[in-house]
Amino acid sequence: MTERKEIQHRLAQVATQANPVTEKVINLLHQQNLKGVISAEQVALLSTEFQLTPVQLALACLPIAACFALVPVSNFYVGAVAIGESGAFYFGANQEFAGVGMQQTVHAEQSAVMHAWLAGEKALSDMVVNYTPCGHCRQFMNELNTAEKLHIHLPHAQHNPLHGYLPDAFGPKDLDIHHVLFDPQDHALQGGNDALERAAVEAANQAYAPYSQAYSGVALMVEGEIITGRYAENAAFNPSFLPLQSALNFYRLQGYVGRRIERVVLAEKRAVLSHQAMAEDLARSYLALPLERLEL
């Protein structure tokens, strides 16, 4: 079964639960070609129709978000919904890649956060997830420009502040970083000989890497369309999110799954770190493609 058909199969299974809310949301996703976003306007309409708060609606969407998971290792499905300050919902799901190191795994909360960031959301107000966030994800969300007021919602516990899950947190302010994740980034990077290379450079230009300055971005050519991803660093280093995962996550959650990826370009500034080796490994193993690299 292809990955797209597998997502469709899971959505069909969720639809059999005869829940009118999930049925309506699944129909909406099909109309959007499996794009895992619910606009602020749609959220407002659905909330009114079913007499739910946005958080209650997002909780109802968790089984749907989990359908986007890719779990060849764990077979454990985690779904997340990031609620933007705009009111829009951004789905996220855990993703595992066979044949590469466990460190290449995408966590559901990371997936939803990065989906929202690449979609142009300026800040997040809430994270809704079907299982308690692990320490890795708590630390990752602590990098957000709304970390101090971000609320976490679980099926069994709602309206809890992130720092209730991460007391006495270590974060960017401890390293004197005040321009943080979701704040605009512009590193004045230029270059590229074709549209795909230039897109990768622009992604690197918007990357968040205040600790290493290893600004990097990835661009995918998908049947003539370009999808990009950016590096997002973390004060604790290990929860940092790699640029190829960022691009593949956006590809998956924006309804492109099943469309052929033809090229992969990594653009990165020369720095103390490089994402070349890990990106090459994943591109070869998961996409069966060589990685093209552009050093800035």
C-alpha positions in Angstrom: 0.0 0.0 0.0 1.4 3.4 -0.9 1.7 6.1 1.8 -1.1 8.1 0.3 -3.5 5.1 0.2 -2.4 4.2 3.8 -3.4 7.7 5.0 -6.7 7.4 3.1 -7.3 4.0 4.6 -6.8 5.3 8.1 -9.1 8.2 7.5 -11.8 5.8 6.3 -11.4 3.8 9.5 -11.8 6.9 11.6 -14.8 7.8 9.6 -16.5 4.5 10.5 -16.8 5.7 14.1 -19.9 7.7 13.0 -18.8 10.8 14.8 -20.4 13.8 13.0 -17.5 16.1 13.8 -14.7 13.9 12.5 -16.9 12.9 9.5 -17.2 16.6 8.6 -13.5 17.3 9.1 -12.5 14.2 7.0 -14.8 15.3 4.2 -13.1 18.8 4.4 -9.6 17.2 4.1 -10.7 15.2 1.1 -11.9 18.4 -0.5 -8.5 19.9 0.2 -6.7 17.0 -1.3 -5.5 15.8 2.2 -4.1 19.1 3.2 -3.9 18.9 7.0 -4.9 22.5 7.7 -8.2 24.0 8.9 -8.4 27.7 8.3 -9.5 30.1 11.0 -12.7 30.7 9.1 -13.4 26.9 8.9 -12.6 26.5 12.6 -15.1 29.2 13.5 -17.8 27.6 11.3 -17.2 24.1 12.7 -17.1 25.4 16.3 -20.5 27.1 15.8 -22.0 24.2 14.0 -21.1 21.7 16.7 -21.2 24.0 19.7 -17.5 23.3 20.5 -14.7 25.6 21.6 -11.7 25.6 19.3 -9.8 23.4 21.8 -12.7 20.9 22.0 -12.7 20.9 18.2 -9.0 20.3 18.0 -9.3 17.4 20.5 -11.9 15.8 18.2 -9.4 16.2 15.3 -6.6 14.2 17.0 -7.6 10.8 15.5 -7.6 12.5 12.1 -4.1 14.1 12.6 -2.7 10.7 13.7 -3.7 9.3 10.3 -0.8 11.2 8.8 1.8 9.3 11.0 4.5 7.3 9.4 5.5 4.6 11.9 7.5 1.6 10.4 9.4 1.2 13.7 7.0 1.8 16.5 3.5 1.3 14.9 2.5 3.9 17.5 0.4 6.8 16.1 0.6 10.2 17.6 -1.5 13.1 16.3 -1.1 16.8 17.2 -2.9 20.0 16.3 -1.1 23.4 16.6 -3.5 26.3 17.0 -2.1 29.5 15.5 -2.8 32.9 17.0 -4.7 33.4 13.7 -7.1 30.7 14.8 -6.0 28.2 12.2 -5.3 24.5 12.9 -2.2 22.8 11.7 -2.0 19.0 11.9 1.1 17.2 12.9 2.0 13.5 13.3 5.1 11.4 14.2 7.2 10.2 11.4 9.9 7.4 11.4 12.2 6.5 8.6 13.4 2.9 8.2 17.0 2.4 7.3 18.4 5.5 9.1 19.2 6.4 12.6 16.5 7.0 15.2 17.7 10.6 15.5 16.0 11.3 12.1 12.6 10.7 13.7 10.0 13.5 13.7 7.8 13.9 16.8 4.2 14.9 16.4 4.4 18.2 18.3 7.5 19.1 16.3 5.6 18.2 13.1 2.7 20.5 14.0 5.0 23.3 15.0 7.1 23.2 11.9 4.0 22.8 9.7 2.6 26.0 11.1 5.9 27.9 10.8 6.4 27.0 7.2 2.7 27.8 6.4 3.4 31.4 7.6 1.8 31.4 11.0 3.5 34.1 13.2 2.8 32.5 16.6 1.1 29.6 18.3 -1.4 29.8 21.2 -2.1 26.1 21.9 -0.8 22.6 21.3 -3.3 19.8 21.3 -1.9 16.2 21.3 -3.3 12.7 22.0 -0.4 11.7 24.3 1.5 13.6 27.0 4.5 15.4 25.3 7.8 13.8 25.9 10.7 15.8 27.3 12.2 16.2 23.8 9.0 18.0 22.6 8.6 20.0 25.8 12.1 21.4 25.2 11.4 22.0 21.5 8.3 24.0 22.2 10.2 26.0 24.8 12.0 27.7 21.9 8.7 29.3 20.6 8.1 33.0 20.8 4.9 32.2 22.8 6.5 29.6 25.1 5.6 31.6 28.2 1.9 31.5 27.4 1.6 28.3 25.3 -1.1 26.0 26.6 -1.0 22.2 26.2 -4.2 20.2 25.9 -4.6 16.4 26.2 -7.7 14.2 26.1 -7.5 13.9 29.9 -6.1 17.3 30.8 -6.7 20.7 29.2 -5.5 24.3 29.6 -2.1 23.5 31.2 0.8 25.9 30.6 3.9 24.5 28.8 6.0 25.4 31.8 3.8 23.3 34.0 5.3 20.4 32.0 8.8 21.9 31.9 9.4 23.6 35.3 12.6 25.6 35.8 13.1 25.4 32.1 16.4 26.0 30.3 15.9 28.0 27.1 17.1 30.6 24.7 17.1 33.4 27.2 19.7 31.5 29.3 22.0 31.8 26.2 21.0 35.5 25.7 18.9 34.8 22.7 15.7 36.9 22.5 14.8 36.7 18.8 13.4 33.2 18.8 11.5 30.6 16.8 8.6 32.1 14.8 10.1 35.5 15.0 11.1 36.7 11.5 14.5 35.6 10.3 16.6 37.1 7.5 20.3 36.2 7.2 21.0 38.0 3.9 21.9 34.8 2.1 22.0 34.8 -1.7 22.9 32.3 -4.4 21.6 29.5 -6.6 21.8 28.8 -10.3 18.2 27.6 -10.9 14.8 28.0 -9.2 15.2 25.0 -6.9 18.6 26.1 -5.7 17.3 29.6 -5.1 14.4 28.3 -3.2 16.7 26.3 -1.0 18.8 29.4 -0.4 15.7 31.4 0.6 14.7 28.6 3.0 18.2 28.8 4.6 17.8 32.6 4.8 14.7 32.1 7.0 16.2 29.3 9.1 16.5 29.6 12.9 20.0 28.8 14.1 21.1 31.3 16.7 23.5 28.9 18.5 25.6 27.6 15.6 24.7 30.0 12.7 24.5 26.9 10.6 21.7 28.3 8.5 20.3 25.7 6.1 17.3 25.0 4.0 16.1 22.2 1.7 14.1 22.5 -1.5 12.2 19.5 -3.1 11.1 19.4 -6.7 7.7 17.7 -6.7 6.5 17.1 -10.2 7.3 20.7 -11.2 6.4 22.3 -7.9 8.8 23.4 -5.2 8.5 22.6 -1.5 11.0 23.9 1.0 12.0 23.2 4.6 14.2 25.1 7.1 16.4 24.2 10.0 15.1 25.1 13.5 17.6 25.0 16.3 17.1 24.5 20.0 18.9 25.7 23.1 19.3 22.1 24.3 20.7 21.3 20.8 19.4 17.7 20.4 15.7 18.7 19.8 16.8 20.8 16.8 14.8 20.0 13.7 16.7 19.2 10.5 15.8 20.9 7.1 15.1 17.8 5.1 12.7 16.5 7.8 11.1 20.0 7.7 10.5 19.8 3.9 9.3 16.2 4.0 6.9 17.0 6.9 5.4 19.9 4.9 5.2 17.6 1.8 3.2 15.1 3.9 0.9 17.4 5.7 0.1 19.7 2.7 -1.3 16.9 0.7 1.6 16.1 -1.7 2.1 12.5 -0.5 2.1 10.2 -3.5 3.5 12.8 -5.9 7.0 12.1 -7.1 10.0 13.9 -5.6 12.5 14.5 -8.4 15.3 16.5 -6.8 16.6 17.4 -3.4 18.8 20.4 -2.8 20.4 21.4 0.5 21.7 24.9 0.8 23.8 25.7 3.9 26.1 28.3 5.2 29.6 27.1 6.1 29.6 26.8 9.9 30.8 24.7 12.8 27.9 22.2 11.9 26.8 20.6 8.7 23.6 18.8 7.9 24.9 17.2 4.7 25.7 13.7 6.0 22.3 13.2 7.7 20.4 14.7 4.7 22.3 12.5 2.3 21.5 9.4 4.4 17.8 10.2 4.5 17.5 11.2 0.8 19.2 8.0 -0.3 17.3 5.7 2.1 13.8 7.2 2.0 13.7 8.9 -1.4 16.3 6.9 -3.4 17.7 10.2 -4.6 21.2 11.9 -4.4 21.4 15.0 -2.4 22.5 18.2 -4.3 24.4 20.6 -1.9 25.0 24.3 -2.3 27.5 25.9 0.2 26.8 29.5 1.0 
